[in-house]
Every structure is written in structure tokens, then in C-alpha cells.
Amino acid sequence: MRHIDPHIQDIINWRESFATLPDAHFFELIRMYLGEVHTPYNKPKLIEELGAFLRKEEHRKTLVSLLSESDVQLICAVHFMQNATQEKVAAFFAGEYSFAAVYERLLNLERFTPKTQVTHISFSLMQTISTTAQKFRFLSKKQKPVQLK
């Protein structure tokens, strides 16, 4: 069995998760980041263009600067949890945020990233978010989120 580099697997997972989005959500995200889509279009090419956009450090920094501290906390928690669900994320933040607040934030974040509740955020964007999370001291306060059953 051939071993795939984890970074490459993250890229594959991100592309696959993006490709499986319903068309309305897919094109909303593409337009948000890349502008108007002209026909004929090629979904794999648009995904590659979005990946190239997100690999640019200046774009990642701009996107992350728009996130609140609670957004960064939620994204990091979801990223580190195995098989994250809204219930697991809400349980992790019990006492800090209500289930309704977690649910609302996840829905809002999902508008900007594919599959937030079972996220496959691009590897390069996650690196930038992790740096921001360290600035918020989230990871040092909470450490790496534990797997919730």
C-alpha cells in the first residue's frame, strides 16, 4: 500500500470536499473569492484557481484578519477534532458558548468555507489560522482539543 504525504492528502480532501458542494454553494464561494464565473466553466479548474488564491499569503492574512476570536476558536476546534459535528463542537465549548451560539457561528462560517462542520480547510489557510490562534492564546489555553465521543 502506497503512503500519501499528509499535506498532499489534505489538499486532495479539500478539493474533493469543494467539488461535492451543491452548485449554488460552490458558485457562491467561487464568486466571493474569485469574482464572476464565465461560461463555459470547468469546476476542477475553478477549484485549482481558488487553491492558488488561498496559497497567496497576503490573501490568507486578509481572510483570517476578518475572523473573530470565537471564529478562530471554532475553526481550530473543528480542525483538530476527529469527525467533528455540531454536537461535539458545542460539547467542547460547553460553559463558554451555548449550543445555539456554536450552531449559528458554524452556519455563518460554512458560508465562507466548504463543509465547516466536518471541515477540510486548505492546509495553507489552516497554517495562517493556527498562527492567529496562537496570538489569541487559544491553543495554549485549551491545548489540542480532545476527541469527544
Buried (B, 14 or more C-beta within 10 A) or exposed (E): EEEEEEEEEBBEBBBEBBEEBEEEBBBEBBEEBEEEEEEEEEBEEBBEBBBEBBEEEEBBEEBBEEBEEBBBBBBBBBBBBEEBBBEBBBEBBEEEBEBEBBBEBBEEBBEBBBBBBEBBBBBBBBBBBBEBBEEBEBBEEBEEBEEBE
